[in-house]
Amino acid sequence: MSGSLVAIAREPVDLREQAVARMHRALRELVVDGIETSREFHLRVMEDAEFHRHVGHENILGNVEAALRRAEEIWRTAERR
């Protein structure tokens, strides 16, 4: 079984920031019992300023690549805890 958590923004101004804030809140409030989840990893990503610097509107492919590298670093750090 799998599930998805999706967050969207309602206002046309600051769409990205609004969607990120909604996702962060949803992850904090998310409760899943009985199985292991990646919730903590995704919370760390939402709280990581360096990750967010790479997710922008210009040079989208380069930014996505850098954001994915940062997410991988966060994942490796989480595995060591």
C-alpha positions in Angstrom: 0.0 0.0 0.0 1.2 3.5 -0.6 -0.1 7.0 -0.1 0.6 10.5 -1.3 0.4 13.9 0.4 -0.1 16.8 -2.0 -0.1 20.5 -1.1 -1.2 23.3 -3.4 -1.4 27.1 -3.0 -4.7 29.0 -3.3 -3.5 32.5 -4.0 -1.6 33.4 -7.2 0.9 35.5 -5.2 3.8 33.5 -3.6 2.5 30.2 -4.8 5.7 28.3 -4.1 6.1 29.6 -0.6 2.4 29.0 0.2 2.6 25.4 -1.1 5.8 24.7 0.9 4.2 26.1 4.1 1.1 24.0 3.6 3.2 20.8 2.9 5.3 21.5 6.0 2.2 21.9 8.2 0.6 18.8 6.7 3.7 16.7 7.4 3.9 17.9 11.0 0.2 16.9 11.5 0.5 13.6 9.6 0.0 10.5 11.7 0.5 7.0 10.3 0.4 4.0 12.6 1.7 0.5 12.0 4.2 1.1 9.2 7.5 2.9 8.7 7.2 6.1 6.7 9.5 8.7 5.2 7.8 11.6 7.1 10.8 12.6 9.0 13.0 12.8 5.9 10.4 15.0 4.1 10.1 17.2 7.2 13.9 17.7 7.1 13.7 18.6 3.4 10.9 21.1 4.1 13.0 22.7 6.9 16.3 22.8 4.9 17.2 26.3 3.7 19.9 25.0 1.3 17.4 22.7 -0.4 14.9 25.5 -0.9 17.6 27.7 -2.5 17.9 25.2 -5.3 14.2 25.0 -6.0 13.5 28.1 -8.0 12.0 29.3 -11.3 15.1 30.0 -13.4 17.4 27.2 -14.7 14.9 24.7 -13.5 16.9 21.6 -14.6 20.1 22.7 -12.9 18.1 23.6 -9.8 16.3 20.3 -9.6 19.6 18.5 -9.9 21.1 20.5 -7.1 17.9 20.1 -5.0 18.0 16.3 -5.5 21.7 16.2 -4.5 20.8 18.1 -1.3 17.9 15.8 -0.6 20.3 12.9 -0.9 22.6 14.5 1.6 19.7 14.9 4.0 18.7 11.3 3.5 22.3 10.1 4.3 22.4 12.2 7.4 19.0 10.8 8.5 20.2 7.3 8.1 23.1 7.9 10.5 20.8 9.0 13.3 
